[in-house]
């Protein structure tokens, strides 16, 4: 415990979730130290194994401050009793391809995404993993908008690649006909090996995906909640190493320049893809446990 922490108050629980092999504890370390100093309370960090268990922890009221992804928040928002969205990372409008979904194929018979519905019964579709925003939620919303409301029943087979890198590798190796993943991985790989453009065809690129929020527990005092928001809003200026450490833990945050104030309404525009609203709740229910 740092000097100046109030001993008679319970520690603040700062939590997130693990992606691939990074539990992101190190990425939160400097932020946790800043929170301890400003709030004068001990801060404990925790990483849940995945988004699903993280949501479970939040619903069980185990978390005071949560760094969650967009999909995780949208699932939680349907039954959110404890947390308030306070801020998220801001990406400058001039940023190029910061956080998008790409739809890819290795099947020569598919020249445009409009051909997918008529051929779906003969195609294998690969998503990244259930808790992925760019690799599962956005692709399902897009498919719904082109009349594939139930991929599991309309495609020949649906698979998960595990992470963005392995999903692209498995498409190249012929383990699926179609895949969807985060644009960062796709552009990184074709920059490293331009021949990949001949092996896979880019069918669709989404709009920029709003980044997930920082959530603060309602049981914290209004004074503490305001202070946490202030810490986040000024982190890029007052503690640049802490801000950069947070950014480096999330590939989608690499072009972020600061935190900004948000509320739940911030995600209203996100809850529509290609003019499609009606399927969002049905799709989110698939991810609920």
N, C-alpha and C positions, 0 to 999 in steps of 0.2 A: 504493500500500500504506500502511496506517495505521501510525503509530508503535506499537511494541510487538509487531508481528507477527513470528513466527519465520521468518526468511528461508530456512532450509534445508528447510522442509516445503512440499509441493505445495499450491496453493490448494484450498480447499474449493469444490466446485461445487454451488451452490444453483439449482435449476431448477424450471420449471413449463411451462405451455403457453399458447398464444395463444387468446383467444376473441374472435371478431369482429375489431375493430381494436385491441384492447388486448393487448399482449404481456405486461403485468403486471410488467415490469421495474421500473418506478417504484414499484409497490405493494410490491415486495420490498426496495427500497433501504435503508430504515431497519432492517429485520430483518437484512439482510446486514451493516450497520455494527455492529449489536449483537453478532452472531455473531463478527465480526472482533475486536472489543474483548475479548470474554469468552474466546474460544478461542485468541486470540493467533496467528491465522493469517489470511492473505488469503482473502477470499471472492469468488468470481466468480459472477455471475448469468447465467442463460441462459433463453430462452424458446423452446421447440420450436414449430413451426408448428401442430401439432394434437396431440390425445391419442395418436393412433396412433404418430406419430414420437417422442413423449415416451416411450412405453412401449419403443420400440426403443432409445432412448438409455439408458434404465435397464437394459435387458437386456444392453446392450453395456458396462455398468459405467462409464458416463460421468458419472454423477450421484452426489453424496454425500448431499444433502438434497433431497427431492422434495416439492412441493406438488401433489398429484394429485387428480382427481375420483373419485367413487365407482365409476363404471363402469370408469375406467382401472385402479383398484386391483383390482377384481374380475377383470378380464382378466389383469392381471399376476400375481395370486395363484395362478393355475393353474400358473404356471411362474416362481416368484419365487426366484431364487438369491442375490440381492444385498442386498435391502432389508428393513428391519423397520419396521412401523407403530409409531409412538411416541406420537402425539397427533392430535387433531382438534379443530375448533371446536365448542364446546358451545353449544347453543341452549336457553334456558330453556323448561321445559314449558308455561309460560303464553304462549309466543309463538304468534301466530296466523298460519297459512298462510305459514310461513317458506320451506319448500322442498318442494313437492309437484308432482305431475303433474296436469294437467287434460286431459280428453278432450272434444273439442268437435265439433259438426256444424252444417252449414248446410242439411242435408237434412230437409225437413219430414216425410218418411216414417219417420224414426228418432226415436221419442219416448223410448226407453230403450236403454241399451247392450245389453240382452238381445236386441234386434232385429238387432244387427250381424251375427252369424254367418249367419243365413238370407239376408241381403241382400248379404253381402260380395262376391260375384261381380259385382255391379253397381256397386260403390263404389270410389272412389279414396281411398287412405289416405296422409296426409302426416305423416312424422316430421320432427324438426328437423335432425339430422345424425348421422352414425354414432357419433361420440364423445360424444354427449349422454346423461347419465344420465336426467334428467327428460323429455327429448324423444325418447328412443329405447329405452333399456333398460327402464325402468319400463313404458312403453306396451306393449312386446313381452311382458313378463311378464304384464301384465294381459290382453292378447289371448289369450295361451296359456291363461290360467285360464278364459276363456270359449270355449275350443275353436277358437281360431284360432292354431294352432301354427306355421303357415307363412304369414305375411302376403303374401309375394311370390307365392305360388301361389294363395292363397284370395281375395285382393282382385283387383278388376279391374286395378288399378295401384297401385304404391307409389312415393311421391315423397319427396324431402327438401326442406325449405323453406330451409335454409341457417343460419338462426338463429331464435330464439324470436319476435322481432318480425315478421320476414318470413313465418314460417310462419302466424301469425295473419292477417296481411294477405292472404296467398294464399288462405286459407280463405274470408275475407270476399269476395274477388274471384272465387270460384267455381272455383279451380284444383284443389280437392279436395272430397270429401264429408265427410271426417273428418280431424281432426288432433289431435295430442297435443303439449303443450309445457309449459314450467315455469309454475307457477301465478302466480309473481311478475309475469310479463309480462301474463297474462290479467287479473289484478286491477288492474294499473296502467292497462291500456287501457280497461277498463270504467269505472274511476274518472274517466278523462279524457273519456270519451264514453259516457254511459249508454245511448245508442241501440244500441250494439253488442250488448246483451242481446237485442235483437229480431232481430239478424242472425245470431247464432250461439247454439246451445243447449248448455248444460253437461250432459254425460252422466255424468261420473265424476270424482271427486277422490281422489287417492291419500292414504295416510297420509304423515306427515312422512318424508322421505328422509334417512337419516343422511349427514352431510357426509363428504367424502373425507379421507383421512389425510395427515399429514406422515410421510414415510418417511425413514429414516436408513440409510446404507450399513453393512453388517455389518463392512466393513474398518476402520471408524473404531474407535478404542479405546473400551472400556467407559466410561472416564472421560469422554471427549468426548461419547459418546451420552447419558450421564446429564446432562451439562452442557447439551446442546442441549434435552433435555426440560425441564430446569429453566428455561431461558430462555423457552421457549414457555409453560409453565404460569404464569409470572409476568409475561408480556409486557403483559397488560392493566393491570397495576398499575405496573410499573417503566418501561415505555416505551409509554404510551398512544398516541402518534402512530404508532408502528410497528404496533401492534395494529390501529388504525383504518385504516391504509393497506392492510394485508392484507385486512381485511373489505371495503373499498371495491372491491377487485379482483374479488370474486366476489359476484354478486347474491344467491346462496343463503346468504351469510354475514352479511347485513345485520343480522340479529337475534341474532347470536352475542355472548356476553358474556365468554368466556374460552376458552383451550385446556384440554382434559382429556386424561388418560392413557388410551390404548386399546391393544388388541392386535387381532390378526386376528379373534378371537372376537366382537368388537364388531359385525362385519358378519354374524354368523350369523342374527340376527333379520331382517336385511334380505334375506337370500337366500330369502325366501318372500313371495309376494304373493297375497292372497286364498286362502291355503292351498296355493298352488302351489309345489312344490319341483322337480319332476322335469325341467322344461324349462330351468332356469337355465344349466346347462353347455352345452346345445345352443345356446342363444341367445348366450352369450358367445363360442362358437366362430365365430359369424358375424362378429364384430368383430376376430378375430385375423388378423394378416397373416403 
